[in-house]
Amino acid sequence: MKWFTVPGAGLALGVVSMLGAGSPPSAQKAPKLGFPVSGLDRQEDLLFWAAAGVFGFNVGVQKGLGPVFNGTSCRECHGVGAPGGAGANSASDVFVIGGIRDGEYSDLADLGGPILQQKSLGRKIKNYPVHGEKIPAEALFVSRRTSPQLFGLGLIEAIDDQTLLDLASRPEHDGVKGKVNWVLNPLSQQTEIGRFGWKAQISDLEWFASFAYLNEIGVTNPLMQEEIKPSGKAIPQGADLVQDPEDIGADIDSFYRFMTFLAPPAPLPSLDLAGKRLFGAIGCERCHVPSLTTKPDAHPALASKVIAPYSDFLLHDMGPGLADGIRQGDATGSEFRTAPLWGLRLKKRFLHDGRAKTLDLAIRAHGGEATVSRSRYLSLKGPERKQVQRFLAGL
């Protein structure tokens, strides 16, 4: 990505002190939660902390919030443990809808899909003519989605495409196949490999940042300049209060910078190594690949790094029990991206819809390509299953 050049962008260094961040810490071997990756220079470090402040800033009406939205700041839905964490509770969840039109799958864009914005400026402005979106009767598929963690996303973006293609070309084993999700990037107009989102439906962080700012907070930006049509209908005259694009690029620049350099969580020193061995022995590492290496031509702080996300970032069929019917790119209604496990200890709810309140329940819900591994897990003795759970709870 080329950073946006916007009026006042040079003031970002001064924002740090205004936000109370003080002098950002110097690079360290194992960055704390919410800190940047090691290896940034002094200016990059300062800019990261300025971006972290923007990430937590509450967007108001005069800034371009709405007309419909799900949250008023990035941190509202990504803040458990530290800025960039998962959503705190079901209030931060969103709904994705889909249906069938003329025998074909549809995002139901004319009814407000695929993402519903459940709030409107009617919460802040009396007699406002636009209301939050509700699930339409025509939606055959409705999926609750929890807000994912954002830790280490720059390192994930720095994984070479060929690495993911090689993982997808492995021979089938224990019913596990895996495939990349080829998606059309609306910014580059190129077909690319998806690696972000529950169904790997987004290919890069530039798209991620601009899409989320528009679809979750309702702020138009240089990359996505057209307002959302609430429930698929035109915005009434006078209801759009700020000229588009509402963000001229500075905010998107900050979100991109924050996500690119946000460090992944380090595992706890007390990681259960016996549980780790069992995790591999029962076949979970087939999808939750323990380590990958980033490409050498990425940013120096991200290049040639051995990382441990515990994911292959491929789509896998998870069976009818987890299927939500939602199709995104090449992902079918029962296929999901292998969720990275780093930072798992910070989460209170698991799986794409948060249905599992414990790690044990999350594992038991796995089906489809994970059936063999799940069966092996269930065949373990009780203490051994606890070891696997302790291992996961230490990541």
Disulfide bonds with the S-S distance in Angstrom:
none
